[in-house]
């Protein structure tokens, strides 16, 4: 048991060491800036896409869900400008504004790709056109998945009431419904992270690399940030004194910075596991 604890400790120490070695804090700042820059264009595209398919409520539900899972201080900063932007933005999908939104959103995807590539100790880059095409495709797939997920959740309560009505078991279903709802939310985030780590990792890997462990670590760190960020602001974040009218923007940027750190640490965990598996495989290979 003690040896296992030591091995786990060494593993996480290696991940954190590699995070510093690969300039994780610098990359997190880069990713946070582009992530915040891409947030509003992505929401414009999401709402426009939902309206195009006659699912405008799905876009609104997605925003509500996002606000429910953000720290209150960040919601106070972002809610009003996002709601104003959504109410005034056009509903058409094939406009120059939407094309620009897609392009800016794909920039954040490219930043995430670079962070993952560096975690695997390589800086090889794919052709620029291919990177942009993959980024645009991921943005479109992400928005489409969100719309489908929000649309499916509309039918969730109806299906649940049908299950309760015809169930022979007389029980309090409220707790189970909450558990199912949380499990679905966790599954969607987990699946999205696994897909990102899989699609954006280097193509030159000798063996398939893991994606699930890093996704779990990233989610745990994100939950910690979401629950602890308000406490951090209460005791350590005198942003209104330092930044004045820019305090709201700085609060949001710091939040995205912490989220980016969790994402990059998840990539480092996957990379350490990959190199450990590769080293073990090479040791077990028979020599000529």
Buried (B, 14 or more C-beta within 10 A) or exposed (E): EEEEEEEEEEBBEBBBEBBEEBBBBEBBBBBBBBBBBBBBBBBBBBBBBBBBBEBBEBBBBBBEBBBEEBBEBBBBBBBEEBEEBBEEBEEEBEBEBBEEBBBBBBBBBBBBBBBBBBBBEEEEEBEEEEBBEBBBEBBBEBBBBBBEBBBEBEEEEEEBEEEBEEEEEEEEBEEEBEEEBEEBBEEBBBEBBBBBBBBBBBEEEEEEBBBBBBBBBBBEBBBEBBEEBEEBBEEEBEBEEEEEEEBBBBBBBBBBBBBBBBBBBBBBBBBBBBBEBBEEEEEEEEEE
